[in-house]
Amino acid sequence: MSPIVSIIMGSTSDLPVMEKACQFFEEEEIPFEVNALSAHRTPAEVSAFAREAHKRGIKVIIAGAGMAAALPGVIAAETPLPVIGVPIKGSSLEGLDATLAILQMPPGIPVATVAIGGAQNAAILAMQILALSDETLMQKLTAYKSGLKNKIVKANEELARLPYKYKC
């Protein structure tokens, strides 16, 4: 089995956030890899990774980074693959700096961006991209989305049974 999604983070201190993507792919049985690469400390390795990822069978890259958050954009500059950026809280600006850095890519270097700490949504978006050409993944995605609906239906049933005197 070879990975089809690559999860990259600027350092292992980002793992508590990025682990949500790993857990989602594990649950959905989507082969992935996870690595730490730094746009500032290992620029040559980031460049080589970005240029070679599609040749290894990677279809989507999820890149998490905090503060200056250069990693997603640097990867996007050198790969033909879709890149999803995950801003991570890493400074006194609570991740807003990372969000703006990832959002503000120049023309021709798009990076899809999710919420601060939104690694699970990044994984779901990656699955949606992959499902466009994989019927099995489309079925899994449809089942996942139905499960979300069922959670809300169940929650409302439980709320209806709350025993408050003035609840109508």
DSSP file (Angstrom, degrees, kcal/mol; ACC not computed):
  #  RESIDUE AA STRUCTURE BP1 BP2  ACC     N-H-->O    O-->H-N    N-H-->O    O-->H-N    TCO  KAPPA ALPHA  PHI   PSI    X-CA   Y-CA   Z-CA
    1    1 A M              0   0    0      0, 0.0     0, 0.0     0, 0.0     0, 0.0   0.000 360.0 360.0 360.0 132.7    0.0    0.0    0.0
    2    2 A S        -     0   0    0     29,-0.1     2,-0.1    55,-0.1    31,-0.0  -0.883 360.0-103.4-114.3 146.9    1.3    3.4   -1.0
    3    3 A P        -     0   0    0      0, 0.0    29,-0.3     0, 0.0     3,-0.1  -0.377  26.8-177.0 -68.5 145.1    0.2    6.8    0.5
    4    4 A I  S    S+     0   0    0     27,-2.4    55,-3.6     1,-0.2    56,-1.4   0.477  73.4  50.5-114.1 -11.6   -2.1    9.0   -1.6
    5    5 A V  E     -ab  32  60A   0     26,-1.1    28,-1.9    53,-0.2     2,-0.5  -0.985  68.9-155.8-125.6 138.6   -2.2   11.9    0.9
    6    6 A S  E     -ab  33  61A   0     54,-2.1    56,-3.1    -2,-0.4     2,-0.6  -0.967   2.0-160.9-115.7 125.4    0.8   13.5    2.5
    7    7 A I  E     -ab  34  62A   0     26,-2.7    28,-2.4    -2,-0.5     2,-0.4  -0.924  16.2-177.8-104.0 119.7    0.5   15.3    5.8
    8    8 A I  E     -ab  35  63A   0     54,-3.2    56,-2.9    -2,-0.6     2,-0.3  -0.938   5.7-176.3-120.8 138.9    3.4   17.7    6.4
    9    9 A M  E     -ab  36  64A   0     26,-2.0    28,-2.4    -2,-0.4    56,-0.2  -0.966  34.2-123.5-133.5 153.8    4.0   19.9    9.4
   10   10 A G  S    S-     0   0    0     54,-1.3     2,-0.3    -2,-0.3    55,-0.1   0.800  92.2 -11.2 -66.2 -30.9    6.6   22.5   10.2
   11   11 A S  S >  S-     0   0    0     24,-0.1     3,-2.1    25,-0.1    -1,-0.2  -0.972  73.4 -99.6-160.2 165.6    7.7   20.6   13.3
   12   12 A T  G >  S+     0   0    0     -2,-0.3     3,-1.5     1,-0.3    -2,-0.0   0.660 112.5  76.9 -68.4 -13.2    6.5   17.8   15.5
   13   13 A S  G 3  S+     0   0    0      1,-0.3    -1,-0.3     2,-0.1     4,-0.2   0.693  89.5  60.0 -66.1 -15.6    5.1   20.4   17.9
   14   14 A D  G X> S+     0   0    0     -3,-2.1     4,-2.4     1,-0.2     3,-1.1   0.528  77.7  95.2 -85.6  -7.0    2.3   20.7   15.4
   15   15 A L  H <> S+     0   0    0     -3,-1.5     4,-2.6     1,-0.3     5,-0.2   0.856  72.4  62.3 -57.6 -40.7    1.4   17.0   15.7
   16   16 A P  H 34 S+     0   0    0      0, 0.0    -1,-0.3     0, 0.0     4,-0.2   0.848 114.4  36.6 -55.9 -31.2   -1.4   17.5   18.3
   17   17 A V  H X4 S+     0   0    0     -3,-1.1     3,-1.4    -4,-0.2     4,-0.3   0.924 119.5  46.2 -80.7 -50.5   -3.3   19.6   15.6
   18   18 A M  H >X S+     0   0    0     -4,-2.4     4,-1.5     1,-0.3     3,-1.1   0.694  94.3  78.3 -70.5 -18.8   -2.3   17.5   12.6
   19   19 A E  H 3X S+     0   0    0     -4,-2.6     4,-2.9    -5,-0.3    -1,-0.3   0.774  81.6  67.7 -61.2 -25.9   -3.1   14.2   14.3
   20   20 A K  H <> S+     0   0    0     -3,-1.4     4,-1.9     2,-0.2    -1,-0.3   0.870 100.8  48.0 -63.1 -35.2   -6.8   14.9   13.7
   21   21 A A  H <> S+     0   0    0     -3,-1.1     4,-2.5    -4,-0.3     5,-0.2   0.916 110.8  51.1 -68.6 -43.1   -6.1   14.4    9.9
   22   22 A C  H  X S+     0   0    0     -4,-1.5     4,-2.3     1,-0.2    -2,-0.2   0.929 110.4  49.0 -58.4 -45.7   -4.2   11.3   10.6
   23   23 A Q  H  X S+     0   0    0     -4,-2.9     4,-2.5     1,-0.2    -1,-0.2   0.896 110.1  51.2 -62.8 -41.1   -7.0    9.9   12.7
   24   24 A F  H  X S+     0   0    0     -4,-1.9     4,-2.3     2,-0.2    -1,-0.2   0.940 111.6  46.2 -62.6 -47.3   -9.6   10.7   10.0
   25   25 A F  H  X>S+     0   0    0     -4,-2.5     5,-2.6     1,-0.2     4,-0.6   0.874 111.7  52.7 -64.4 -36.2   -7.6    9.0    7.3
   26   26 A E  H ><5S+     0   0    0     -4,-2.3     3,-0.8    -5,-0.2    -1,-0.2   0.940 111.0  46.2 -62.5 -47.2   -7.1    6.0    9.6
   27   27 A E  H 3<5S+     0   0    0     -4,-2.5    -2,-0.2     1,-0.2    -1,-0.2   0.873 117.0  43.7 -63.2 -37.9  -10.8    5.7   10.2
   28   28 A E  H 3<5S-     0   0    0     -4,-2.3    -1,-0.2    -5,-0.2    -2,-0.2   0.423 110.4-122.5 -90.3   1.4  -11.7    6.1    6.5
   29   29 A E  T <<5 +     0   0    0     -3,-0.8    -3,-0.2    -4,-0.6    -4,-0.1   0.896  56.9 152.4  59.7  44.9   -8.9    3.7    5.5
   30   30 A I      < -     0   0    0     -5,-2.6    -1,-0.2    -6,-0.1     2,-0.1  -0.930  47.8-121.0-105.8 119.0   -7.1    6.2    3.2
   31   31 A P        +     0   0    0      0, 0.0   -27,-2.4     0, 0.0   -26,-1.1  -0.378  45.5 162.1 -64.6 130.8   -3.4    5.6    2.9
   32   32 A F  E     -a    5   0A   0    -29,-0.3     2,-0.3   -28,-0.2   -26,-0.2  -0.930  29.8-144.4-143.0 164.2   -1.3    8.5    4.1
   33   33 A E  E     -a    6   0A   0    -28,-1.9   -26,-2.7    -2,-0.3     2,-0.4  -0.904  11.6-154.7-125.0 159.3    2.1    9.5    5.2
   34   34 A V  E     +a    7   0A   0     -2,-0.3     2,-0.3   -28,-0.2   -26,-0.2  -0.993  20.9 159.0-139.9 131.0    3.1   12.1    7.8
   35   35 A N  E     -a    8   0A   0    -28,-2.4   -26,-2.0    -2,-0.4     2,-0.5  -0.970  35.4-124.8-146.5 157.7    6.4   14.0    8.0
   36   36 A A  E     +a    9   0A   0     -2,-0.3     2,-0.3   -28,-0.2   -26,-0.2  -0.938  35.8 161.7-105.4 127.0    7.9   17.2    9.5
   37   37 A L        -     0   0    0    -28,-2.4     2,-0.5    -2,-0.5    34,-0.1  -0.993  24.9-146.4-141.1 140.9    9.6   19.6    7.0
   38   38 A S     >  -     0   0    0     -2,-0.3     4,-2.2     1,-0.1     8,-0.3  -0.939   9.4-154.0-115.5 126.1   10.4   23.2    7.6
   39   39 A A  T  4 S+     0   0    0     -2,-0.5    -1,-0.1     1,-0.2     8,-0.1   0.788 102.2  35.8 -62.2 -27.0   10.3   25.8    4.9
   40   40 A H  T  4 S+     0   0    0      2,-0.1    -1,-0.2   -30,-0.1    -2,-0.0   0.804 126.1  34.0 -97.7 -34.5   12.9   27.8    6.9
   41   41 A R  T  4 S+     0   0    0      1,-0.2    -2,-0.2     2,-0.1     3,-0.1   0.746 132.7  24.4 -96.1 -25.3   15.1   25.1    8.4
   42   42 A T     X  +     0   0    0     -4,-2.2     4,-2.1     1,-0.1     3,-0.2  -0.376  69.7 151.3-133.5  56.7   15.1   22.4    5.6
   43   43 A P  H  > S+     0   0    0      0, 0.0     4,-2.4     0, 0.0     5,-0.2   0.856  73.6  52.5 -61.7 -37.0   14.3   24.4    2.4
   44   44 A A  H  > S+     0   0    0      1,-0.2     4,-2.4     2,-0.2     5,-0.2   0.904 110.7  48.2 -65.7 -39.9   16.1   22.0    0.1
   45   45 A E  H  > S+     0   0    0     -3,-0.2     4,-2.6     2,-0.2    -1,-0.2   0.885 110.9  50.9 -67.6 -38.8   14.2   19.0    1.5
   46   46 A V  H  X S+     0   0    0     -4,-2.1     4,-2.7    -8,-0.3    -2,-0.2   0.934 111.2  48.6 -62.5 -45.7   10.8   20.9    1.2
   47   47 A S  H  X S+     0   0    0     -4,-2.4     4,-2.3     2,-0.2    -2,-0.2   0.925 112.7  46.9 -61.1 -46.4   11.6   21.7   -2.4
   48   48 A A  H  X S+     0   0    0     -4,-2.4     4,-1.7     2,-0.2    -1,-0.2   0.917 112.6  50.4 -63.1 -43.2   12.6   18.1   -3.3
   49   49 A F  H  X S+     0   0    0     -4,-2.6     4,-1.9     1,-0.2     3,-0.3   0.952 111.6  47.7 -57.5 -50.5    9.5   16.8   -1.5
   50   50 A A  H  < S+     0   0    0     -4,-2.7     4,-0.4     1,-0.2    31,-0.2   0.891 113.2  47.1 -61.3 -42.5    7.2   19.1   -3.4
   51   51 A R  H  < S+     0   0    0     -4,-2.3    -1,-0.2    -5,-0.2    -2,-0.2   0.801 120.9  36.9 -69.8 -28.8    8.7   18.4   -6.8
   52   52 A E  H >X S+     0   0    0     -4,-1.7     4,-1.0    -3,-0.3     3,-0.8   0.610  88.4  91.9-101.4 -14.3    8.6   14.6   -6.3
   53   53 A A  G ><>S+     0   0    0     -4,-1.9     5,-1.9     1,-0.3     3,-1.0   0.884  88.2  48.0 -54.3 -47.5    5.4   14.0   -4.4
   54   54 A H  G >45S+     0   0    0     -4,-0.4     3,-1.1     1,-0.3    -1,-0.3   0.815 106.5  58.5 -66.0 -28.7    3.2   13.4   -7.5
   55   55 A K  G <45S+     0   0    0     -3,-0.8    -1,-0.3     1,-0.2    -2,-0.2   0.731 103.6  53.6 -71.0 -21.2    5.8   11.0   -8.9
   56   56 A R  G <<5S-     0   0    0     -4,-1.0    -1,-0.2    -3,-1.0    -2,-0.2   0.405 127.1 -98.1 -92.0   1.2    5.4    8.8   -5.7
   57   57 A G  T < 5S+     0   0    0     -3,-1.1    -3,-0.2     1,-0.3     2,-0.2   0.486  71.5 149.7  96.6   3.0    1.6    8.6   -6.1
   58   58 A I      < -     0   0    0     -5,-1.9    -1,-0.3     1,-0.1   -53,-0.2  -0.514  20.2-179.5 -68.5 137.1    0.6   11.4   -3.7
   59   59 A K        +     0   0    0    -55,-3.6     2,-0.3     1,-0.4   -54,-0.2   0.689  64.9  20.3-109.3 -29.2   -2.7   13.0   -4.9
   60   60 A V  E     -b    5   0A   0    -56,-1.4   -54,-2.1    21,-0.1     2,-0.4  -0.996  63.6-151.3-144.0 143.4   -3.2   15.7   -2.2
   61   61 A I  E     -bc   6  83A   0     21,-2.4    23,-2.8    -2,-0.3     2,-0.5  -0.968   2.9-163.8-118.5 132.1   -0.9   17.4    0.3
   62   62 A I  E     -bc   7  84A   0    -56,-3.1   -54,-3.2    -2,-0.4     2,-0.5  -0.973  12.8-172.0-111.0 122.9   -2.0   18.8    3.6
   63   63 A A  E     -bc   8  85A   0     21,-2.8    23,-2.5    -2,-0.5     2,-0.4  -0.961   5.0-166.0-123.6 118.5    0.5   21.3    5.1
   64   64 A G  E     +bc   9  86A   0    -56,-2.9   -54,-1.3    -2,-0.5     2,-0.3  -0.840  18.6 157.1-102.5 138.6    0.2   22.6    8.6
   65   65 A A  E     - c   0  87A   0     21,-2.1    23,-2.0    -2,-0.4     2,-0.2  -0.989  23.2-148.8-158.3 150.0    2.2   25.6    9.8
   66   66 A G  E >   + c   0  88A   0     -2,-0.3     3,-2.4    21,-0.2     4,-0.2  -0.615  63.8   4.0-112.9 176.0    2.2   28.3   12.4
   67   67 A M  T 3  S+     0   0    0     21,-0.7    34,-0.3     1,-0.3    24,-0.1  -0.294 137.8  11.7  52.9-112.0    3.5   31.9   12.6
   68   68 A A  T 3  S-     0   0    0     -2,-0.2    -1,-0.3     1,-0.1    -3,-0.0   0.774  88.3-161.8 -67.1 -24.5    4.9   32.9    9.2
   69   69 A A    <   +     0   0    0     -3,-2.4     4,-0.5     1,-0.1    -2,-0.1   0.835  32.0 151.4  49.7  46.6    3.4   29.7    7.8
   70   70 A A     >  +     0   0    0     -4,-0.2     4,-2.6     1,-0.2     5,-0.3   0.750  48.5  84.6 -75.9 -24.2    5.5   29.6    4.7
   71   71 A L  H  > S+     0   0    0      1,-0.2     4,-2.4     2,-0.2     5,-0.2   0.877  87.8  46.6 -53.8 -52.3    5.4   25.8    4.3
   72   72 A P  H  > S+     0   0    0      0, 0.0     4,-2.6     0, 0.0    -1,-0.2   0.914 116.6  45.2 -59.0 -41.7    2.0   25.4    2.4
   73   73 A G  H  > S+     0   0    0     -4,-0.5     4,-1.9    -3,-0.2    -2,-0.2   0.883 111.4  51.3 -69.4 -39.3    2.9   28.1   -0.1
   74   74 A V  H  X S+     0   0    0     -4,-2.6     4,-0.6     2,-0.2    -1,-0.2   0.917 113.5  45.9 -63.8 -42.5    6.5   26.9   -0.7
   75   75 A I  H >X S+     0   0    0     -4,-2.4     3,-1.5    -5,-0.3     4,-0.6   0.946 111.4  51.9 -63.5 -47.7    5.1   23.4   -1.4
   76   76 A A  H >< S+     0   0    0     -4,-2.6     3,-0.6     1,-0.3    -1,-0.2   0.815 102.5  61.3 -59.9 -30.7    2.4   24.8   -3.6
   77   77 A A  H 3< S+     0   0    0     -4,-1.9    -1,-0.3     1,-0.2    -2,-0.2   0.751 114.1  33.4 -67.0 -23.4    5.0   26.7   -5.6
   78   78 A E  H << S+     0   0    0     -3,-1.5    -1,-0.2    -4,-0.6    -2,-0.2   0.300 108.1  69.1-120.5  10.0    6.7   23.5   -6.6
   79   79 A T    <<  -     0   0    0     -4,-0.6   -28,-0.1    -3,-0.6     4,-0.1  -0.957  59.6-147.9-128.8 149.0    4.0   20.9   -7.0
   80   80 A P  S    S+     0   0    0      0, 0.0    -1,-0.1     0, 0.0    -4,-0.1   0.493  74.6 100.0 -84.6  -3.4    1.2   20.3   -9.4
   81   81 A L  S    S-     0   0    0    -31,-0.2     2,-0.2     1,-0.1    -2,-0.1  -0.403  85.8 -97.1 -82.2 155.3   -0.9   18.8   -6.6
   82   82 A P        -     0   0    0      0, 0.0   -21,-2.4     0, 0.0     2,-0.4  -0.536  39.5-155.8 -68.1 137.6   -3.6   20.5   -4.6
   83   83 A V  E     -c   61   0A   0     27,-0.3    29,-2.1    -2,-0.2     2,-0.5  -0.966   6.8-161.3-118.7 132.1   -2.3   21.8   -1.3
   84   84 A I  E     -cd  62 112A   0    -23,-2.8   -21,-2.8    -2,-0.4     2,-0.4  -0.964  13.5-148.7-113.5 121.1   -4.5   22.4    1.7
   85   85 A G  E     -cd  63 113A   0     27,-4.0    29,-2.0    -2,-0.5   -21,-0.2  -0.732   7.8-163.0 -94.1 137.1   -3.1   24.7    4.4
   86   86 A V  E     -c   64   0A   0    -23,-2.5   -21,-2.1    -2,-0.4     2,-0.2  -0.942  15.0-144.7-116.7 106.6   -3.8   24.3    8.1
   87   87 A P  E     -c   65   0A   0      0, 0.0    30,-3.4     0, 0.0     2,-0.4  -0.505  17.9-158.4 -69.0 138.0   -3.0   27.4   10.1
   88   88 A I  E     -c   66   0A   0    -23,-2.0   -21,-0.7    28,-0.2     7,-0.2  -0.960  22.4-111.2-122.7 136.1   -1.7   26.5   13.6
   89   89 A K        +     0   0    0     -2,-0.4   -23,-0.1     5,-0.2     3,-0.1  -0.448  56.2 142.6 -60.5 128.8   -1.6   28.7   16.7
   90   90 A G        +     0   0    0     -2,-0.2     2,-0.3     1,-0.1    -1,-0.2   0.351  53.7  30.1-152.5   5.7    2.0   29.4   17.3
   91   91 A S  S >  S-     0   0    0    -24,-0.1     3,-1.8     0, 0.0    -1,-0.1  -0.854  96.5 -74.3-153.2-174.3    2.4   33.0   18.6
   92   92 A S  T 3  S+     0   0    0      1,-0.3    -3,-0.0    -2,-0.3     0, 0.0   0.613 120.5  70.2 -67.3 -10.7    0.7   35.8   20.5
   93   93 A L  T >  S-     0   0    0      1,-0.0     3,-2.0     2,-0.0    -1,-0.3   0.373 103.0-129.3 -90.2   5.6   -1.6   36.3   17.4
   94   94 A E  T <   -     0   0    0     -3,-1.8    -5,-0.2     1,-0.3    -2,-0.1   0.731  68.8 -49.9  58.5  27.7   -3.3   33.0   18.1
   95   95 A G  T 3> S+     0   0    0     -7,-0.2     4,-2.5    -4,-0.0    -1,-0.3   0.315 112.1 111.7  96.5  -8.7   -2.9   31.7   14.6
   96   96 A L  H <> S+     0   0    0     -3,-2.0     4,-2.6     1,-0.2     5,-0.2   0.892  78.3  54.0 -64.0 -37.7   -4.2   34.7   12.7
   97   97 A D  H  > S+     0   0    0      1,-0.2     4,-2.1     2,-0.2    -1,-0.2   0.923 110.8  45.5 -60.7 -44.6   -0.7   35.4   11.4
   98   98 A A  H  > S+     0   0    0      2,-0.2     4,-2.4     1,-0.2     5,-0.2   0.901 111.5  53.0 -65.6 -41.1   -0.5   31.8   10.0
   99   99 A T  H  X S+     0   0    0     -4,-2.5     4,-2.5     1,-0.2    -2,-0.2   0.946 111.6  44.4 -59.7 -49.4   -4.0   32.1    8.5
  100  100 A L  H  X S+     0   0    0     -4,-2.6     4,-2.0     1,-0.2    -1,-0.2   0.887 112.1  53.1 -64.6 -38.7   -3.2   35.3    6.7
  101  101 A A  H  < S+     0   0    0     -4,-2.1    -1,-0.2   -34,-0.3    -2,-0.2   0.908 113.2  43.3 -62.8 -41.3    0.1   34.0    5.5
  102  102 A I  H  < S+     0   0    0     -4,-2.4     3,-0.3     1,-0.2    -2,-0.2   0.876 114.9  49.7 -73.5 -36.7   -1.5   30.9    4.0
  103  103 A L  H  < S+     0   0    0     -4,-2.5     2,-1.6    -5,-0.2    -2,-0.2   0.847  97.2  71.0 -68.0 -34.3   -4.4   32.8    2.5
  104  104 A Q     <  +     0   0    0     -4,-2.0    -1,-0.2    -5,-0.2    -2,-0.1  -0.314  64.3 150.9 -89.4  55.5   -2.3   35.5    0.8
  105  105 A M        -     0   0    0     -2,-1.6     3,-0.1    -3,-0.3     6,-0.1  -0.595  47.5-111.6 -82.7 146.8   -0.7   33.4   -2.0
  106  106 A P    >   -     0   0    0      0, 0.0     3,-2.1     0, 0.0    -1,-0.1  -0.315  50.4 -71.6 -72.8 161.5    0.2   35.1   -5.2
  107  107 A P  T 3  S+     0   0    0      0, 0.0     0, 0.0     0, 0.0     0, 0.0  -0.246 122.6  26.1 -53.0 136.0   -1.7   34.4   -8.4
  108  108 A G  T 3  S+     0   0    0     -3,-0.1    -3,-0.0     1,-0.0     0, 0.0   0.294 105.7  81.5  92.7  -8.4   -0.9   30.9   -9.8
  109  109 A I    <   +     0   0    0     -3,-2.1   -32,-0.1     2,-0.0     2,-0.1  -0.561  63.6 179.1-125.9  66.6    0.1   29.5   -6.4
  110  110 A P        -     0   0    0      0, 0.0     2,-0.4     0, 0.0   -27,-0.3  -0.421  10.2-175.3 -74.0 144.4   -3.3   28.6   -4.8
  111  111 A V        -     0   0    0     -8,-0.2   -27,-0.2    -9,-0.2     2,-0.2  -0.960  22.9-135.2-133.9 117.6   -3.5   27.0   -1.3
  112  112 A A  E     -d   84   0A   0    -29,-2.1   -27,-4.0    -2,-0.4     2,-0.4  -0.517  28.4-154.5 -66.3 139.5   -6.9   25.9    0.0
  113  113 A T  E     -d   85   0A   0    -29,-0.2     2,-0.2    -2,-0.2   -27,-0.2  -0.971  13.1-168.8-128.2 133.5   -7.1   27.1    3.6
  114  114 A V        -     0   0    0    -29,-2.0     3,-0.1    -2,-0.4     5,-0.1  -0.484  41.7 -66.8-105.8-179.2   -9.1   25.7    6.5
  115  115 A A    >   -     0   0    0     -2,-0.2     3,-2.7     1,-0.2    -1,-0.2  -0.143  68.7 -73.4 -65.1 162.1   -9.8   27.2    9.9
  116  116 A I  T 3  S+     0   0    0      1,-0.3   -28,-0.2   -30,-0.1    -1,-0.2  -0.397 125.3   4.6 -56.3 123.8   -7.1   27.6   12.5
  117  117 A G  T 3  S+     0   0    0    -30,-3.4     2,-1.3    -2,-0.2     3,-0.4   0.600  91.5 141.8  75.0  11.5   -6.3   24.1   13.8
  118  118 A G    <>  +     0   0    0     -3,-2.7     4,-1.9   -31,-0.3     5,-0.1  -0.217   8.1 137.1 -85.0  47.4   -8.7   22.7   11.2
  119  119 A A  H  > S+     0   0    0     -2,-1.3     4,-2.1     1,-0.2    -1,-0.2   0.852  70.5  55.4 -63.3 -34.9   -6.8   19.5   10.3
  120  120 A Q  H  > S+     0   0    0     -3,-0.4     4,-2.3     1,-0.2    -1,-0.2   0.933 108.5  47.5 -65.0 -43.2   -9.9   17.3   10.3
  121  121 A N  H  > S+     0   0    0      1,-0.2     4,-2.8     2,-0.2    -1,-0.2   0.866 108.8  55.5 -64.4 -34.0  -11.6   19.6    7.8
  122  122 A A  H  X S+     0   0    0     -4,-1.9     4,-2.4     2,-0.2    -1,-0.2   0.914 108.5  48.3 -62.1 -41.2   -8.4   19.5    5.7
  123  123 A A  H  X S+     0   0    0     -4,-2.1     4,-2.3     2,-0.2    -2,-0.2   0.896 111.4  49.3 -65.9 -40.3   -8.6   15.7    5.7
  124  124 A I  H  X S+     0   0    0     -4,-2.3     4,-2.3     2,-0.2    -2,-0.2   0.922 111.1  49.6 -65.6 -43.2  -12.3   15.8    4.7
  125  125 A L  H  X S+     0   0    0     -4,-2.8     4,-2.2     2,-0.2    -2,-0.2   0.912 109.9  51.6 -61.2 -42.2  -11.5   18.3    1.9
  126  126 A A  H  X S+     0   0    0     -4,-2.4     4,-2.6     1,-0.2    -1,-0.2   0.918 109.4  50.2 -59.5 -43.1   -8.7   16.0    0.7
  127  127 A M  H  X S+     0   0    0     -4,-2.3     4,-2.6     1,-0.2    -2,-0.2   0.893 108.0  53.1 -63.2 -39.1  -11.2   13.0    0.7
  128  128 A Q  H  X S+     0   0    0     -4,-2.3     4,-0.7     2,-0.2    -1,-0.2   0.904 110.2  47.8 -62.2 -40.6  -13.7   15.1   -1.3
  129  129 A I  H >< S+     0   0    0     -4,-2.2     3,-0.9     1,-0.2     4,-0.3   0.941 114.7  45.7 -63.5 -47.4  -10.9   15.8   -3.9
  130  130 A L  H >< S+     0   0    0     -4,-2.6     3,-1.5     1,-0.2    -2,-0.2   0.856 104.8  62.2 -63.9 -36.0   -9.9   12.2   -4.0
  131  131 A A  H >< S+     0   0    0     -4,-2.6     3,-0.9     1,-0.3     7,-0.3   0.685  83.8  78.3 -67.9 -17.9  -13.6   11.0   -4.2
  132  132 A L  T << S+     0   0    0     -3,-0.9    -1,-0.3    -4,-0.7    -2,-0.2   0.800 111.1  24.1 -60.0 -27.6  -14.0   12.8   -7.5
  133  133 A S  T <  S+     0   0    0     -3,-1.5     2,-0.4    -4,-0.3    -1,-0.2   0.154 116.5  68.9-123.7  18.9  -12.2   10.0   -9.2
  134  134 A D    <>  -     0   0    0     -3,-0.9     4,-2.1     1,-0.1     5,-0.2  -0.865  55.5-167.1-143.0 104.0  -12.8    7.1   -6.8
  135  135 A E  H  > S+     0   0    0     -2,-0.4     4,-2.2     1,-0.2     5,-0.2   0.843  89.9  56.3 -62.5 -35.6  -16.3    5.7   -6.4
  136  136 A T  H  > S+     0   0    0      1,-0.2     4,-2.2     2,-0.2    -1,-0.2   0.929 109.5  45.7 -62.5 -44.5  -15.4    3.8   -3.2
  137  137 A L  H  > S+     0   0    0      1,-0.2     4,-2.8     2,-0.2    -1,-0.2   0.860 109.2  56.2 -66.2 -34.4  -14.2    7.0   -1.5
  138  138 A M  H  X S+     0   0    0     -4,-2.1     4,-2.4    -7,-0.3    -2,-0.2   0.909 108.2  48.0 -63.0 -40.6  -17.4    8.8   -2.8
  139  139 A Q  H  X S+     0   0    0     -4,-2.2     4,-2.3     2,-0.2    -2,-0.2   0.915 112.7  48.0 -65.1 -43.2  -19.5    6.1   -1.0
  140  140 A K  H  X S+     0   0    0     -4,-2.2     4,-2.5     2,-0.2    -2,-0.2   0.902 112.1  50.1 -62.8 -40.9  -17.5    6.4    2.2
  141  141 A L  H  X S+     0   0    0     -4,-2.8     4,-2.6     2,-0.2    -2,-0.2   0.913 109.7  50.0 -64.9 -43.2  -17.7   10.2    2.0
  142  142 A T  H  X S+     0   0    0     -4,-2.4     4,-2.2     1,-0.2    -1,-0.2   0.909 111.9  48.5 -61.1 -42.3  -21.5   10.0    1.5
  143  143 A A  H  X S+     0   0    0     -4,-2.3     4,-2.1     2,-0.2    -2,-0.2   0.897 110.4  51.6 -64.7 -40.5  -21.8    7.7    4.5
  144  144 A Y  H  X S+     0   0    0     -4,-2.5     4,-1.6     2,-0.2    -2,-0.2   0.939 110.6  47.6 -61.0 -47.3  -19.6   10.0    6.6
  145  145 A K  H  X S+     0   0    0     -4,-2.6     4,-1.7     1,-0.2    -1,-0.2   0.881 110.4  52.2 -63.8 -38.2  -21.8   13.0    5.7
  146  146 A S  H  X S+     0   0    0     -4,-2.2     4,-2.5     1,-0.2    -1,-0.2   0.888 105.7  56.1 -62.8 -38.3  -25.0   11.0    6.5
  147  147 A G  H  X S+     0   0    0     -4,-2.1     4,-1.7     1,-0.2    -1,-0.2   0.865 103.4  53.8 -61.9 -36.2  -23.4   10.2    9.9
  148  148 A L  H  X S+     0   0    0     -4,-1.6     4,-1.4     2,-0.2    -1,-0.2   0.918 109.5  48.0 -63.2 -42.8  -23.0   13.8   10.7
  149  149 A K  H  X S+     0   0    0     -4,-1.7     4,-2.3     1,-0.2     3,-0.3   0.922 109.0  53.6 -62.7 -44.2  -26.7   14.4   10.0
  150  150 A N  H  X S+     0   0    0     -4,-2.5     4,-2.5     1,-0.2    -1,-0.2   0.837 103.0  57.6 -62.8 -33.2  -27.7   11.5   12.2
  151  151 A K  H  X S+     0   0    0     -4,-1.7     4,-2.2     2,-0.2    -1,-0.2   0.899 109.0  45.4 -62.7 -40.6  -25.7   12.9   15.1
  152  152 A I  H  X S+     0   0    0     -4,-1.4     4,-2.4    -3,-0.3    -2,-0.2   0.905 111.3  51.7 -71.0 -41.4  -27.7   16.1   15.0
  153  153 A V  H  X S+     0   0    0     -4,-2.3     4,-1.8     1,-0.2    -2,-0.2   0.938 112.8  46.1 -58.7 -46.4  -31.0   14.2   14.6
  154  154 A K  H  X S+     0   0    0     -4,-2.5     4,-2.1     1,-0.2    -2,-0.2   0.898 110.1  53.8 -63.7 -41.2  -30.1   12.1   17.7
  155  155 A A  H  X S+     0   0    0     -4,-2.2     4,-2.4     1,-0.2    -1,-0.2   0.902 108.5  49.5 -60.6 -41.4  -29.0   15.2   19.6
  156  156 A N  H  X S+     0   0    0     -4,-2.4     4,-2.0     2,-0.2    -1,-0.2   0.861 108.0  53.7 -67.7 -34.8  -32.4   16.9   19.0
  157  157 A E  H  X S+     0   0    0     -4,-1.8     4,-0.7     2,-0.2    -1,-0.2   0.901 111.0  46.6 -63.2 -40.2  -34.2   13.8   20.2
  158  158 A E  H >< S+     0   0    0     -4,-2.1     3,-0.7     1,-0.2    -2,-0.2   0.885 110.4  52.4 -68.9 -39.0  -32.2   13.9   23.4
  159  159 A L  H >< S+     0   0    0     -4,-2.4     3,-1.5     1,-0.2    -2,-0.2   0.863 102.8  59.5 -64.1 -35.0  -32.9   17.6   23.8
  160  160 A A  H 3< S+     0   0    0     -4,-2.0    -1,-0.2     1,-0.3    -2,-0.2   0.772 102.8  53.9 -64.1 -25.0  -36.6   17.0   23.4
  161  161 A R  T << S+     0   0    0     -4,-0.7    -1,-0.3    -3,-0.7    -2,-0.2   0.420  75.2 125.4 -91.5   1.3  -36.5   14.7   26.5
  162  162 A L    <   -     0   0    0     -3,-1.5     2,-1.2    -4,-0.2     5,-0.1  -0.423  61.6-134.3 -63.0 132.7  -34.9   17.3   28.8
  163  163 A P        +     0   0    0      0, 0.0     2,-0.4     0, 0.0    -1,-0.1  -0.361  45.9 149.2 -93.1  57.9  -37.1   17.5   31.9
  164  164 A Y    >   -     0   0    0     -2,-1.2     3,-0.9     1,-0.1    -2,-0.0  -0.728  46.5-136.4 -90.6 139.9  -37.4   21.3   32.4
  165  165 A K  T 3  S+     0   0    0     -2,-0.4    -1,-0.1     1,-0.2     0, 0.0   0.857 102.9  34.8 -61.9 -38.7  -40.7   22.6   33.9
  166  166 A Y  T 3  S+     0   0    0     -3,-0.0     2,-0.4     2,-0.0    -1,-0.2   0.281  86.4 118.8-104.2  10.8  -41.0   25.5   31.5
  167  167 A K    <         0   0    0     -3,-0.9     0, 0.0     1,-0.1     0, 0.0  -0.650 360.0 360.0 -78.4 128.0  -39.6   23.9   28.4
  168  168 A C              0   0    0     -2,-0.4    -1,-0.1     0, 0.0    -3,-0.0   0.421 360.0 360.0 -99.5 360.0  -42.2   23.8   25.7
